Amino acid sequence: MYTYDDITMEPIPPTLGPGQKLHILVPQDECIAHVNETPRKVWLLNGEQPLRKKGNGRAIMISDWIIETCGRLRLSPEQIAHQATLPEASRLRVTDARRIIYPGKNHDKWWDLAQLKEQLKDAVDIFEYLHPDAVAIWVFDCSSSHEGLASDALNVHNMNVNPGGKQTRMRNTIIPLNNPPPKDGMVDTRGHVQTMVFPEDHLDPKLAGQAKGMLAVLKERESVYDRLVQERGSEKKVVGKCAECRKSAVKKDAERRVAMAEMAGQDDCLDDNVLEEASQVVDENANKWCCMSRVISLQDDFINEKPDIQHYLEGRGHVCLFYPKFHCEINPIEMLWGYMKYRVSRVLELALILTFVLKAFVLRRMANLQRPKHWCLSVLIWLTHTQFGASSENLGDTWTHIGMMSHSHSSLRLLT
């Protein structure tokens, strides 16, 4: 990776050995802004009260990357012009990795893993165009949407006890080598390839092409199933999921829903039951052989299952990392979001000041006119209707209100 001069902050390329490649950090994050995120400080006339909006309003969600070599992950104007000269089949699909959506009811769908994966494909293409001989270190926050597994990933929560049903058809795996050794005379299945779906030519037509389920998977891992039966006392006492594991699953599901709602800016819409389930204290089950679900979840191949985006990035020859949980502040792109919101708040604050100045100017001018011109009357009615809440049908009350305001517009107070 690059290092930087202590004084000039100029990048210093690393000295690469044979077969080594330059590694470049590429952090990613999402940011949500709402229409009603106005400044908390407002100028008011004496006696006026601020009219706060109910709720946050329409949302704008931005997903973007930054890269130390050129700022945001995008092409320069010169590179975009060069792209235009290439054959259409050789051009990049997009020249800017950023995505902006407007989620909400009757609008864009909320950001999810599928949209991130689609954006990620374009982002990798842009990076490889900018740095064809380098390796990107893609870094993400540790969130449920970023760590989502592939549809065929090894996930015990998508398994039933028995074969078939609506459970997911998972990919093939290798039985872990650190499983308990087999009993004397039994087959050692450690290191063998295990299919998670029955073959299409299975002797039982009802099982052909069906997902195996937890019981069949464990029985094929003979030494593990034998140990489970031994720990439970008998085969009849082996259950799919015990009561302790069910409580833990409910809590984790509630935490996932809370995290997704917070990411979408809808945490104020969560049901009280969900918040209560997410906040309840559930002791970790110390028994590793309590049920089939617990045993399978602790198998190495299930524990080490990688997130979907990590599979994709490693398949393209790059590195995928995740920040520690609850430490998004170490993500450098957060400084970009902070500056963006600061600039937006300053613009909105200036707009509010200009609106007030215009309002006071028009009121002073109207107070000196006995018969205002048509344009003055239109501006006046609009201002009183939108800013003061007066009805345009009750002009008598409106003029009275204006007369009072015109004599007191210089008495201002700053509400914080």
N, C-alpha and C positions, 0 to 999 in steps of 0.2 A: 504494500500500500504506500501511498504518498506520505512523505513527512514534509514539514514546513519550516522555513527559516524563522528563527526566533525574532528577528528584527523586521525583515521585509515581508514575512508571511508568504513568500514565493514557494510554490510547490517544488519539492525535491524528489525526482523519480527514484524508485528503489533500484538497487543493483540485482538483476535477476540472473539466476543460474540456469544451466541447461534444463529445459522442460518446464521451467517456472513461468507463470503468467502474472501480470499485474492484476491486483485485486482492488476494486473500487467500491466504496460504501454507497448504498442507494436506499436510504430510509423512506418508508411510506407511512401515510396516515390519512384519516378522513377528518373532515371538519364540517360542522353544521352551523349555519347562521339562520336566524329567523327575522321575518320582516319587522316585528315589533321590538327588536333589540335596539331601542333608542337610548340616547344618553339619559342618565339618571338625574342630571341637572337641567332644569328648564327655567326660563324667564317668565314671570307671571306678573300681572297687575295686582295691586293690593285688592284683596277680596276674592280673587279668582282661585279656583282649585284645579289641579291638573286632572285631565281625563286620561287615565291609564287604560291601555288596551287590555281586554280580557284574553289571556292566553298568549302564546308566542307568535301566532300567525303562521303564514306560509313558510315552509322550510326550504333552504337551499343547501344541498350537500355537495361537498367537493372532496374528491379523492385524488391525491397527487403524490409524486415522488420528487425528491431533491437529490442531486448528485454533485459531489465536490468539484468536479471538473468544469461544470457549466451552469450551476444553479439548478433550475427546474429541468426535469428530464424532457427535453424537446429539441427540435432542430433549430438552427439559426436561420435567418432569412436567406442567406447564401446557400445553405444546404437544402432548404425548401425549393429554391429556384433550380438547383441541380436535380432534385427529384423530378421536377416537371419535365426535364429533358430525357428522362429514362423511359423505356417502354412501360406500358401500364402494368404488365405482369411483374416487372422488377421494382416497382415503386412500393414504398411503405404505405400501409393502409391509412395510417394517421401520422402526423408529424409532431403531435403533442400528446404526452401520456396522460394529461389531466382529464378527469371526467367531472362534469357538473350535471346534477339531476335536481328536479323539483318534486320531491316525494310528498305524498299525502293522498287523501281521499279524492278520487276522480283525477288524479295526476300520476306522476311516475311512481312505480313501486319502490318500496324502501330498499336501501342498499343491502345486498346479500352476497354470499360467496360466489354465486354464478356470475354476477356482474363484475366482481373483483377478478375472477379468473379470465373473463373476456378482456378486461382492461390490462391484466398482467401480460397477456400474449402480445398486445401492441407495445407495452412498455419494454419487454425483452427485445422485440424487434428493433425498437429505437436505440436501445443501449448497444446492441450488437452492431448497428450501423455506425454509431459514434465511436465505439471502441471494439473493433472486430477481433482483436487478439487479447482482450482482457476478460476477467471473471468478475461478475457483479456479486456483491454481498447484499442481498435483498433482506431488509430488516423490517419486521412488522410488530405492532403491538400484540400483546397476548390476549386476544379476544376470541369469543366463540365463533364469530364470522371468519376470522383469519385462520383459526385452527380447525375448521370444519374438515371432516374426513371425506374421502371419495365415496361414491355410492356403493362400491363393492369392497370397501375397507373392512378389516377385521374389527368388528364392534359387537361386543356381547349384548348391548342394549337393543340390537336389531335381530336378536335370536330368540326363538321359542324353544321350549323343552323338546318337543317332538318335531318330526319332519313336516315339510310343507307349510301351508298357510301363507300369511302375508309377510313372513320374514324375508330379509334381504338375502339375495344370492351373493355370497362373498367370494373373493378371489382365492386361489390356491395358496397354501402356506407350507412352511417346513416345521415339523414338530420340534420344539426346542430341545437342545442337547443337555440342558441342565435340569430336565425333568427327573423324577425319582427313578432309580434303576429298576428293571423288571424283576419279577420273582423268578426263582429257579425254574427253568423249563419253559418260560414265557418268551415271546418274541420281543426283541428290543426295537421299539418303534421310533426311538429318538433319532432325529436327523432325516427321517423319511418325509417325502412330499405327501401332503394331505390335501385332498380336494374337499371343499366345503359344500359341494353340490353332488347329488347322486348322478351317475352317468345316464345318458338318454336311453341306453340299452339295458337298463337295470331289469333284473328278473321280475320284480314287482312293478307292473305298469303304473301303479298309483304313486310310486316313489321316483319314477324316471324324471330326471331334470329338476327335482325338488331340492330345496335347501335341507341340509341334514338335521339341523337343530342341535341343541347343547348335548343331549344325551348321546346321540350317535357320535358326535365329535369327541366327547370324552372317552367313550368306549374304544374308539380307534387309537386313543392315547392310553394304551392299556395300563401302564404303570401309574398314571395319574388317576384313572378311575378306580383302580384297586386301592390306592391310598385314600381316596375320598370315602369309599365304602368302609374301609378300616377305621377312619376317623369318626364316621357317623355311627358306627356300631353294626349296621346292617344295610343292605341295599334298599330296603323299604323306607329307611329314614332319610334317604337322599332326596332333596327337594330342589326345584328349579331356582327359587329365590326365597331366602329366609326373611323374617320380619325386619331384622336390623338392616339388611341390604335394601329392602323396599323403602324404609324411611330415608336412607341416604340417597336413593335414586330420586325421591320426591324433592328433597332439598336441592340436589344438583339441577334438576329440571327447572325449579323455580328460580335458582340463581341464573341459569341460562336465559330465561325469559326476561328477568330484570336487566341483565346485561344487554340484550338485544333492544329492549325498550329504551334504555339509556343511550345507546348508540344512535337510535332513530329519533331521539329527542322527545319520546313519548312516555317518559317515566312518570309523569303526572296522571297518566291514564291507566296505570296498573291497578288491578284489583287488590283489595286489602288482604285477601287470602293468599295471593301470590307473594306479597311482601312478608307476610307472617311466616310462610313456609321457607322463604329464602333466609330469614333471620333466625330461625330456630337452631338451637345447638344440637347437633347429632354427633355422638361419640363415634370415632372410627372403630369399626368392628375388628377386634384383635384376632378373631378366629379366621384363619385363612382357608379353612376347610368346612365352612358352614353350609355351603350350597353350591350348586353347579355354576351359577352365575359368578359367584366370588372366585371360584377356582379358575374358570376360564379367563376372567378379567386379569388375573395375576400371571397368566402364561406370558412368556417373553415376547412371543410374536404378536400378541394383542397389546401388550404394554408399549412396545416399540413401534406401533403403527404410526406412520407419519401423516401430517396434514396433507390435504389434496394439493395445495399450492406448493408445498415443499417437494412432493413427488414431481410436479411439473418442472420446477426450477432446476432440480438436480438432474432431471432428464435432459435439460438444455445445457448442462455443464456449468451451472452457477451454484451459489451457496445461499441457503435460506436460514435465517436466524429469527428468533423472537425475543423481544424485550421481556424482562421479568414482569410478573403480574403486578398490577397496581403501581407501576413506575413509568408511566407514559411520559413523565417530565424529562426523562433522559433522551427522548427522541428529538433530534435537532430540528425536525420540521415543525415542532410546536412553536418555535420562535417565528416561523413564517405565518402561522395561523394567528398568533398574538399580534403581530404587526398589521396583518390584514384587518382584524377586528378594531384595532386602534384607529387605523385610517378611516374605516367606515364610520366609527363613532364620531370622529372629528368632522367628517363631511356632514353627518346628520345634525350635529350640534350647530355648525355654521348655517345649515339650511333653516333650523329653527330660529336662530337669531335674525336671519334675513327676513323670515316670514313675520316675526314680531315687529321689526323695523318698518316693513311695508305696511303692516296693519296700523301702526301708530301714525305713519305719515298720511295714509288715506283718511283716517279718522280726523286728524287735524285739518286736512284740506276740506273735508265734508262739513266740518263745524263752521267754516267761514263761507259756505255757499248756501244761499237760500233755495235756489233751484238747481240742483246738481244736473250735470249733463247725463245723457243716457249711459255713457260708458262708466261714469262715476257711480251711478245708481246700480249698474250691474255688478261692479266690483264690490260695492257696499253690501248688497244683498247676499252675494256669495260669501263674503267674509263673515257677516253676522250669522248666516245660516250654518256655515261649516265650523267657524271658530267659536262663536258665542252660543250656539244652540237656538238662536231666535228664528222664528218661522217667517218666511218671506211673505206670508199672507197677512201677518199682523204688523204692518209697517208703522203704525202708531207706536207700538211697544218698541219696535226696532229703533226708531228715531230717538225715543226717550233713552234707550240703552246707549245709543251712540253719543248722545249729548253728555251722559254721565262719564262715558269712557274718554271722551275728548278732553275733559278737564282733569283727568287723573292718569293720563297715559305716561306722564313723566315719573309717576310713583311706582317704581319697579321693585321687585324682590326676587331673589334667587332661591328657588326651592331645590333642595338636594335630597 
